[in-house]
Structure formats: C-alpha cells, structure tokens
C-alpha cells in the first residue's frame, strides 16, 4: 500500500517532472500559434497536447498533479503573452 506523498516526495517529483516538460510545452505552444490561420486564432496542429500526453505516460500517476500544474502555468503564461 502506498503511503501519502510527503513534501519531500512532492518536491522530488516536481524536480523530475518539471525539467523538460514546461520548456517543451512552451516551445510546442509557440509552434502551434505559428501554424494558425491568419484571420482566426485556430491552429491546425497543437503539439503541447502530445507533449502533455507523453509526460503523463512517462511519469507515475502520483505525480500527475505536478504535470498538470506545469501545463496549466505554461498555458496561462502563453495565453497572457499572446493577447
């Protein structure tokens, strides 16, 4: 039976997960917005979804909260900078 996560476990999971994930997610978002059609902000391809899926498949379930938090922060940051 797994014990609840301690703060040290959470910090370790965050450090392992956050290294390549947000940078790749941000780069994918830049690429996705570069592929938008001129009059509408609709992208033909959205690479961050593939990066998020790969991050979820490669990390244990108990650290998915960290992955989702990183993706959320990157999305908010990029959305605010694109306005």
Biopython code that builds the backbone (N, CA, C, O; Angstrom):
import numpy as np
from Bio.PDB.StructureBuilder import StructureBuilder

atoms = [
    (1, "UNK", "N", (0.840, -1.177, 0.000)),
    (1, "UNK", "CA", (0.000, 0.000, 0.000)),
    (1, "UNK", "C", (0.888, 1.243, 0.000)),
    (1, "UNK", "O", (1.825, 1.356, 0.790)),
    (2, "UNK", "N", (0.576, 2.164, -0.893)),
    (2, "UNK", "CA", (1.351, 3.398, -0.979)),
    (2, "UNK", "C", (0.962, 4.351, 0.137)),
    (2, "UNK", "O", (-0.213, 4.525, 0.457)),
    (3, "UNK", "N", (1.976, 4.956, 0.713)),
    (3, "UNK", "CA", (1.734, 5.965, 1.735)),
    (3, "UNK", "C", (1.441, 7.291, 1.041)),
    (3, "UNK", "O", (1.840, 7.475, -0.109)),
    (4, "UNK", "N", (0.771, 8.200, 1.692)),
    (4, "UNK", "CA", (0.538, 9.518, 1.090)),
    (4, "UNK", "C", (1.859, 10.225, 0.809)),
    (4, "UNK", "O", (2.864, 9.991, 1.480)),
    (5, "UNK", "N", (1.833, 11.073, -0.174)),
    (5, "UNK", "CA", (3.035, 11.812, -0.528)),
    (5, "UNK", "C", (3.429, 12.778, 0.577)),
    (5, "UNK", "O", (2.588, 13.479, 1.139)),
    (6, "UNK", "N", (4.687, 12.802, 0.871)),
    (6, "UNK", "CA", (5.205, 13.799, 1.795)),
    (6, "UNK", "C", (5.683, 14.991, 0.965)),
    (6, "UNK", "O", (5.717, 14.925, -0.264)),
    (7, "UNK", "N", (6.039, 16.044, 1.621)),
    (7, "UNK", "CA", (6.524, 17.232, 0.921)),
    (7, "UNK", "C", (7.799, 16.916, 0.154)),
    (7, "UNK", "O", (7.985, 17.408, -0.959)),
    (8, "UNK", "N", (8.681, 16.102, 0.731)),
    (8, "UNK", "CA", (9.927, 15.739, 0.051)),
    (8, "UNK", "C", (9.639, 14.932, -1.214)),
    (8, "UNK", "O", (10.300, 15.134, -2.233)),
    (9, "UNK", "N", (8.660, 14.017, -1.167)),
    (9, "UNK", "CA", (8.286, 13.245, -2.353)),
    (9, "UNK", "C", (7.723, 14.160, -3.432)),
    (9, "UNK", "O", (8.028, 14.008, -4.615)),
    (10, "UNK", "N", (6.902, 15.108, -3.010)),
    (10, "UNK", "CA", (6.317, 16.043, -3.969)),
    (10, "UNK", "C", (7.395, 16.901, -4.609)),
    (10, "UNK", "O", (7.357, 17.128, -5.819)),
    (11, "UNK", "N", (8.343, 17.376, -3.836)),
    (11, "UNK", "CA", (9.425, 18.201, -4.381)),
    (11, "UNK", "C", (10.295, 17.401, -5.340)),
    (11, "UNK", "O", (10.724, 17.920, -6.371)),
    (12, "UNK", "N", (10.559, 16.135, -5.004)),
    (12, "UNK", "CA", (11.364, 15.293, -5.882)),
    (12, "UNK", "C", (10.621, 15.040, -7.202)),
    (12, "UNK", "O", (11.216, 15.115, -8.277)),
    (13, "UNK", "N", (9.325, 14.741, -7.111)),
    (13, "UNK", "CA", (8.526, 14.516, -8.321)),
    (13, "UNK", "C", (8.458, 15.780, -9.164)),
    (13, "UNK", "O", (8.512, 15.720, -10.392)),
    (14, "UNK", "N", (8.341, 16.916, -8.505)),
    (14, "UNK", "CA", (8.294, 18.185, -9.239)),
    (14, "UNK", "C", (9.616, 18.444, -9.948)),
    (14, "UNK", "O", (9.630, 18.893, -11.094)),
    (15, "UNK", "N", (10.718, 18.166, -9.276)),
    (15, "UNK", "CA", (12.027, 18.406, -9.882)),
    (15, "UNK", "C", (12.258, 17.479, -11.069)),
    (15, "UNK", "O", (12.828, 17.897, -12.077)),
    (16, "UNK", "N", (11.820, 16.221, -10.961)),
    (16, "UNK", "CA", (11.999, 15.273, -12.056)),
    (16, "UNK", "C", (11.089, 15.597, -13.230)),
    (16, "UNK", "O", (11.482, 15.438, -14.386)),
    (17, "UNK", "N", (9.896, 16.043, -12.944)),
    (17, "UNK", "CA", (8.901, 16.264, -13.979)),
    (17, "UNK", "C", (9.076, 17.598, -14.672)),
    (17, "UNK", "O", (8.893, 17.687, -15.886)),
    (18, "UNK", "N", (9.419, 18.617, -13.945)),
    (18, "UNK", "CA", (9.398, 19.973, -14.488)),
    (18, "UNK", "C", (10.607, 20.344, -15.327)),
    (18, "UNK", "O", (10.636, 21.428, -15.909)),
    (19, "UNK", "N", (11.598, 19.481, -15.405)),
    (19, "UNK", "CA", (12.780, 19.891, -16.157)),
    (19, "UNK", "C", (12.513, 20.020, -17.653)),
    (19, "UNK", "O", (12.649, 21.128, -18.172)),
    (20, "UNK", "N", (12.140, 18.960, -18.389)),
    (20, "UNK", "CA", (11.929, 19.154, -19.829)),
    (20, "UNK", "C", (10.499, 19.527, -20.202)),
    (20, "UNK", "O", (10.273, 20.088, -21.275)),
    (21, "UNK", "N", (9.547, 19.233, -19.354)),
    (21, "UNK", "CA", (8.134, 19.390, -19.690)),
    (21, "UNK", "C", (7.693, 20.783, -20.059)),
    (21, "UNK", "O", (7.231, 20.987, -21.182)),
    (22, "UNK", "N", (7.812, 21.764, -19.165)),
    (22, "UNK", "CA", (7.317, 23.104, -19.489)),
    (22, "UNK", "C", (8.042, 23.763, -20.658)),
    (22, "UNK", "O", (7.427, 24.497, -21.430)),
    (23, "UNK", "N", (9.331, 23.511, -20.794)),
    (23, "UNK", "CA", (10.051, 24.106, -21.923)),
    (23, "UNK", "C", (9.554, 23.524, -23.240)),
    (23, "UNK", "O", (9.362, 24.253, -24.214)),
    (24, "UNK", "N", (9.349, 22.215, -23.268)),
    (24, "UNK", "CA", (8.807, 21.592, -24.468)),
    (24, "UNK", "C", (7.379, 22.020, -24.734)),
    (24, "UNK", "O", (6.986, 22.231, -25.881)),
    (25, "UNK", "N", (6.600, 22.148, -23.661)),
    (25, "UNK", "CA", (5.209, 22.584, -23.791)),
    (25, "UNK", "C", (5.156, 24.009, -24.340)),
    (25, "UNK", "O", (4.355, 24.309, -25.225)),
    (26, "UNK", "N", (5.996, 24.869, -23.821)),
    (26, "UNK", "CA", (6.037, 26.260, -24.283)),
    (26, "UNK", "C", (6.494, 26.334, -25.742)),
    (26, "UNK", "O", (5.922, 27.073, -26.544)),
    (27, "UNK", "N", (7.532, 25.560, -26.076)),
    (27, "UNK", "CA", (8.010, 25.548, -27.468)),
    (27, "UNK", "C", (6.922, 25.002, -28.398)),
    (27, "UNK", "O", (6.749, 25.500, -29.510)),
    (28, "UNK", "N", (6.195, 23.985, -27.945)),
    (28, "UNK", "CA", (5.096, 23.451, -28.740)),
    (28, "UNK", "C", (3.979, 24.460, -28.917)),
    (28, "UNK", "O", (3.371, 24.532, -29.985)),
    (29, "UNK", "N", (3.705, 25.236, -27.887)),
    (29, "UNK", "CA", (2.676, 26.272, -27.994)),
    (29, "UNK", "C", (3.104, 27.352, -28.977)),
    (29, "UNK", "O", (2.286, 27.848, -29.751)),
    (30, "UNK", "N", (4.372, 27.715, -28.949)),
    (30, "UNK", "CA", (4.871, 28.703, -29.913)),
    (30, "UNK", "C", (4.706, 28.175, -31.340)),
    (30, "UNK", "O", (4.292, 28.905, -32.240)),
    (31, "UNK", "N", (5.040, 26.889, -31.531)),
    (31, "UNK", "CA", (4.889, 26.276, -32.843)),
    (31, "UNK", "C", (3.421, 26.217, -33.239)),
    (31, "UNK", "O", (3.076, 26.497, -34.387)),
    (32, "UNK", "N", (2.557, 25.857, -32.302)),
    (32, "UNK", "CA", (1.131, 25.791, -32.588)),
    (32, "UNK", "C", (0.566, 27.133, -32.990)),
    (32, "UNK", "O", (-0.224, 27.215, -33.930)),
    (33, "UNK", "N", (0.955, 28.189, -32.295)),
    (33, "UNK", "CA", (0.475, 29.516, -32.657)),
    (33, "UNK", "C", (1.099, 30.011, -33.959)),
    (33, "UNK", "O", (0.502, 30.835, -34.652)),
    (34, "UNK", "N", (2.279, 29.526, -34.298)),
    (34, "UNK", "CA", (2.887, 29.902, -35.579)),
    (34, "UNK", "C", (2.127, 29.274, -36.746)),
    (34, "UNK", "O", (2.172, 29.789, -37.863)),
    (35, "UNK", "N", (1.434, 28.171, -36.493)),
    (35, "UNK", "CA", (0.693, 27.480, -37.549)),
    (35, "UNK", "C", (-0.772, 27.898, -37.620)),
    (35, "UNK", "O", (-1.576, 27.220, -38.260)),
    (36, "UNK", "N", (-1.125, 28.990, -36.981)),
    (36, "UNK", "CA", (-2.518, 29.445, -37.033)),
    (36, "UNK", "C", (-2.818, 30.082, -38.381)),
    (36, "UNK", "O", (-1.936, 30.601, -39.065)),
    (37, "UNK", "N", (-4.081, 30.022, -38.732)),
    (37, "UNK", "CA", (-4.524, 30.673, -39.951)),
    (37, "UNK", "C", (-4.688, 32.160, -39.655)),
    (37, "UNK", "O", (-5.070, 32.534, -38.546)),
    (38, "UNK", "N", (-4.405, 33.001, -40.631)),
    (38, "UNK", "CA", (-4.310, 34.444, -40.421)),
    (38, "UNK", "C", (-5.536, 35.103, -39.781)),
    (38, "UNK", "O", (-5.366, 35.767, -38.759)),
    (39, "UNK", "N", (-6.740, 34.970, -40.299)),
    (39, "UNK", "CA", (-7.839, 35.743, -39.698)),
    (39, "UNK", "C", (-8.374, 35.161, -38.386)),
    (39, "UNK", "O", (-8.969, 35.891, -37.593)),
    (40, "UNK", "N", (-8.178, 33.893, -38.148)),
    (40, "UNK", "CA", (-8.717, 33.279, -36.928)),
    (40, "UNK", "C", (-7.600, 32.699, -36.078)),
    (40, "UNK", "O", (-6.578, 32.280, -36.620)),
    (41, "UNK", "N", (-7.763, 32.664, -34.784)),
    (41, "UNK", "CA", (-6.719, 32.108, -33.914)),
    (41, "UNK", "C", (-6.842, 30.596, -33.744)),
    (41, "UNK", "O", (-6.629, 30.081, -32.646)),
    (42, "UNK", "N", (-7.184, 29.875, -34.817)),
    (42, "UNK", "CA", (-7.335, 28.421, -34.749)),
    (42, "UNK", "C", (-6.089, 27.783, -35.328)),
    (42, "UNK", "O", (-5.688, 28.094, -36.450)),
    (43, "UNK", "N", (-5.477, 26.892, -34.567)),
    (43, "UNK", "CA", (-4.258, 26.233, -35.007)),
    (43, "UNK", "C", (-4.593, 24.923, -35.710)),
    (43, "UNK", "O", (-5.523, 24.219, -35.316)),
    (44, "UNK", "N", (-3.838, 24.604, -36.744)),
    (44, "UNK", "CA", (-4.055, 23.341, -37.440)),
    (44, "UNK", "C", (-3.440, 22.198, -36.644)),
    (44, "UNK", "O", (-3.906, 21.062, -36.731)),
    (45, "UNK", "N", (-2.427, 22.480, -35.889)),
    (45, "UNK", "CA", (-1.701, 21.468, -35.130)),
    (45, "UNK", "C", (-1.419, 22.033, -33.741)),
    (45, "UNK", "O", (-1.020, 23.190, -33.612)),
    (46, "UNK", "N", (-1.625, 21.225, -32.704)),
    (46, "UNK", "CA", (-1.365, 21.692, -31.342)),
    (46, "UNK", "C", (-0.412, 20.720, -30.648)),
    (46, "UNK", "O", (-0.872, 19.808, -29.961)),
    (47, "UNK", "N", (0.913, 20.888, -30.810)),
    (47, "UNK", "CA", (1.910, 19.983, -30.244)),
    (47, "UNK", "C", (1.904, 19.866, -28.715)),
    (47, "UNK", "O", (2.273, 18.806, -28.209)),
    (48, "UNK", "N", (1.506, 20.891, -27.952)),
    (48, "UNK", "CA", (1.539, 20.731, -26.498)),
    (48, "UNK", "C", (0.692, 19.565, -25.991)),
    (48, "UNK", "O", (1.004, 18.993, -24.946)),
    (49, "UNK", "N", (-0.371, 19.203, -26.705)),
    (49, "UNK", "CA", (-1.172, 18.059, -26.270)),
    (49, "UNK", "C", (-0.361, 16.769, -26.325)),
    (49, "UNK", "O", (-0.468, 15.930, -25.431)),
    (50, "UNK", "N", (0.445, 16.609, -27.365)),
    (50, "UNK", "CA", (1.293, 15.424, -27.463)),
    (50, "UNK", "C", (2.358, 15.424, -26.377)),
    (50, "UNK", "O", (2.683, 14.374, -25.823)),
    (51, "UNK", "N", (2.897, 16.585, -26.074)),
    (51, "UNK", "CA", (3.910, 16.688, -25.019)),
    (51, "UNK", "C", (3.290, 16.376, -23.663)),
    (51, "UNK", "O", (3.900, 15.689, -22.844)),
    (52, "UNK", "N", (2.084, 16.876, -23.424)),
    (52, "UNK", "CA", (1.393, 16.584, -22.168)),
    (52, "UNK", "C", (1.095, 15.097, -22.055)),
    (52, "UNK", "O", (1.292, 14.514, -20.989)),
    (53, "UNK", "N", (0.626, 14.470, -23.125)),
    (53, "UNK", "CA", (0.339, 13.037, -23.098)),
    (53, "UNK", "C", (1.600, 12.237, -22.833)),
    (53, "UNK", "O", (1.578, 11.300, -22.035)),
    (54, "UNK", "N", (2.706, 12.589, -23.491)),
    (54, "UNK", "CA", (3.972, 11.892, -23.261)),
    (54, "UNK", "C", (4.432, 12.054, -21.813)),
    (54, "UNK", "O", (4.932, 11.106, -21.208)),
    (55, "UNK", "N", (4.264, 13.252, -21.262)),
    (55, "UNK", "CA", (4.645, 13.471, -19.856)),
    (55, "UNK", "C", (3.799, 12.609, -18.921)),
    (55, "UNK", "O", (4.311, 12.052, -17.950)),
    (56, "UNK", "N", (2.511, 12.503, -19.216)),
    (56, "UNK", "CA", (1.642, 11.682, -18.370)),
    (56, "UNK", "C", (1.986, 10.203, -18.486)),
    (56, "UNK", "O", (1.921, 9.474, -17.496)),
    (57, "UNK", "N", (2.349, 9.755, -19.674)),
    (57, "UNK", "CA", (2.690, 8.346, -19.858)),
    (57, "UNK", "C", (4.033, 7.989, -19.234)),
    (57, "UNK", "O", (4.253, 6.840, -18.851)),
    (58, "UNK", "N", (4.925, 8.958, -19.131)),
    (58, "UNK", "CA", (6.265, 8.681, -18.611)),
    (58, "UNK", "C", (6.418, 8.912, -17.114)),
    (58, "UNK", "O", (7.431, 8.522, -16.534)),
    (59, "UNK", "N", (5.445, 9.529, -16.488)),
    (59, "UNK", "CA", (5.547, 9.795, -15.056)),
    (59, "UNK", "C", (4.568, 8.917, -14.293)),
    (59, "UNK", "O", (3.543, 8.511, -14.840)),
    (60, "UNK", "N", (4.874, 8.620, -13.035)),
    (60, "UNK", "CA", (3.922, 7.839, -12.231)),
    (60, "UNK", "C", (2.645, 8.642, -11.966)),
    (60, "UNK", "O", (2.654, 9.873, -11.975)),
    (61, "UNK", "N", (1.569, 7.930, -11.733)),
    (61, "UNK", "CA", (0.264, 8.556, -11.539)),
    (61, "UNK", "C", (0.283, 9.535, -10.370)),
    (61, "UNK", "O", (-0.400, 10.559, -10.409)),
    (62, "UNK", "N", (1.046, 9.236, -9.350)),
    (62, "UNK", "CA", (1.033, 10.101, -8.163)),
    (62, "UNK", "C", (1.642, 11.476, -8.432)),
    (62, "UNK", "O", (1.437, 12.401, -7.646)),
    (63, "UNK", "N", (2.388, 11.624, -9.530)),
    (63, "UNK", "CA", (2.959, 12.941, -9.824)),
    (63, "UNK", "C", (2.255, 13.633, -10.990)),
    (63, "UNK", "O", (2.771, 14.613, -11.528)),
    (64, "UNK", "N", (1.088, 13.136, -11.383)),
    (64, "UNK", "CA", (0.340, 13.779, -12.460)),
    (64, "UNK", "C", (-0.106, 15.182, -12.085)),
    (64, "UNK", "O", (-0.222, 16.042, -12.958)),
    (65, "UNK", "N", (-0.355, 15.428, -10.823)),
    (65, "UNK", "CA", (-0.763, 16.770, -10.397)),
    (65, "UNK", "C", (0.320, 17.798, -10.748)),
    (65, "UNK", "O", (0.013, 18.923, -11.142)),
    (66, "UNK", "N", (1.566, 17.405, -10.603)),
    (66, "UNK", "CA", (2.684, 18.295, -10.932)),
    (66, "UNK", "C", (2.703, 18.567, -12.436)),
    (66, "UNK", "O", (2.934, 19.698, -12.863)),
    (67, "UNK", "N", (2.459, 17.530, -13.235)),
    (67, "UNK", "CA", (2.453, 17.684, -14.696)),
    (67, "UNK", "C", (1.330, 18.627, -15.115)),
    (67, "UNK", "O", (1.539, 19.534, -15.920)),
    (68, "UNK", "N", (0.129, 18.405, -14.558)),
    (68, "UNK", "CA", (-0.994, 19.275, -14.894)),
    (68, "UNK", "C", (-0.764, 20.710, -14.418)),
    (68, "UNK", "O", (-1.141, 21.657, -15.109)),
    (69, "UNK", "N", (-0.159, 20.878, -13.264)),
    (69, "UNK", "CA", (0.127, 22.229, -12.763)),
    (69, "UNK", "C", (1.116, 22.946, -13.680)),
    (69, "UNK", "O", (0.954, 24.132, -13.969)),
    (70, "UNK", "N", (2.137, 22.226, -14.134)),
    (70, "UNK", "CA", (3.124, 22.833, -15.039)),
    (70, "UNK", "C", (2.480, 23.209, -16.373)),
    (70, "UNK", "O", (2.741, 24.285, -16.911)),
    (71, "UNK", "N", (1.640, 22.322, -16.902)),
    (71, "UNK", "CA", (0.961, 22.617, -18.175)),
    (71, "UNK", "C", (0.014, 23.801, -18.016)),
    (71, "UNK", "O", (-0.083, 24.647, -18.905)),
    (72, "UNK", "N", (-0.676, 23.859, -16.895)),
    (72, "UNK", "CA", (-1.593, 24.973, -16.650)),
    (72, "UNK", "C", (-0.838, 26.293, -16.573)),
    (72, "UNK", "O", (-1.255, 27.285, -17.170)),
    (73, "UNK", "N", (0.273, 26.307, -15.837)),
    (73, "UNK", "CA", (1.069, 27.534, -15.718)),
    (73, "UNK", "C", (1.622, 27.974, -17.067)),
    (73, "UNK", "O", (1.611, 29.164, -17.382)),
    (74, "UNK", "N", (2.103, 27.029, -17.863)),
    (74, "UNK", "CA", (2.609, 27.380, -19.197)),
    (74, "UNK", "C", (1.489, 27.906, -20.080)),
    (74, "UNK", "O", (1.684, 28.870, -20.820)),
    (75, "UNK", "N", (0.319, 27.284, -20.011)),
    (75, "UNK", "CA", (-0.805, 27.734, -20.837)),
    (75, "UNK", "C", (-1.238, 29.140, -20.458)),
    (75, "UNK", "O", (-1.475, 29.976, -21.330)),
    (76, "UNK", "N", (-1.341, 29.402, -19.170)),
    (76, "UNK", "CA", (-1.735, 30.739, -18.720)),
    (76, "UNK", "C", (-0.692, 31.772, -19.126)),
    (76, "UNK", "O", (-1.036, 32.855, -19.599)),
    (77, "UNK", "N", (0.572, 31.440, -18.941)),
    (77, "UNK", "CA", (1.646, 32.365, -19.305)),
    (77, "UNK", "C", (1.621, 32.674, -20.795)),
    (77, "UNK", "O", (1.742, 33.832, -21.195)),
    (78, "UNK", "N", (1.465, 31.643, -21.615)),
    (78, "UNK", "CA", (1.474, 31.866, -23.046)),
    (78, "UNK", "C", (0.212, 32.586, -23.494)),
    (78, "UNK", "O", (0.268, 33.435, -24.384)),
    (79, "UNK", "N", (-0.905, 32.264, -22.902)),
    (79, "UNK", "CA", (-2.159, 32.937, -23.269)),
    (79, "UNK", "C", (-2.089, 34.429, -22.959)),
    (79, "UNK", "O", (-2.542, 35.256, -23.750)),
    (80, "UNK", "N", (-1.521, 34.767, -21.809)),
    (80, "UNK", "CA", (-1.411, 36.175, -21.440)),
    (80, "UNK", "C", (-0.435, 36.920, -22.341)),
    (80, "UNK", "O", (-0.646, 38.091, -22.655)),
    (81, "UNK", "N", (0.634, 36.242, -22.760)),
    (81, "UNK", "CA", (1.619, 36.916, -23.614)),
    (81, "UNK", "C", (1.136, 37.045, -25.057)),
    (81, "UNK", "O", (1.667, 37.861, -25.811)),
    (82, "UNK", "N", (0.126, 36.242, -25.457)),
    (82, "UNK", "CA", (-0.349, 36.309, -26.831)),
    (82, "UNK", "C", (-1.484, 37.309, -27.010)),
    (82, "UNK", "O", (-1.909, 37.537, -28.142)),
    (83, "UNK", "N", (-1.983, 37.905, -25.959)),
    (83, "UNK", "CA", (-3.084, 38.882, -26.069)),
    (83, "UNK", "C", (-2.575, 40.233, -26.500)),
    (83, "UNK", "O", (-3.360, 41.171, -26.643)),
]
sb = StructureBuilder()
sb.init_structure("model")
sb.init_model(0)
sb.init_chain("A")
sb.init_seg("    ")
for serial, (resi, resn, name, xyz) in enumerate(atoms, 1):
    if name == "N":
        sb.init_residue(resn, " ", resi, " ")
    sb.init_atom(name, np.array(xyz, "f"), 0.0, 1.0, " ", f" {name:<3s}", serial, name[0])
structure = sb.get_structure()
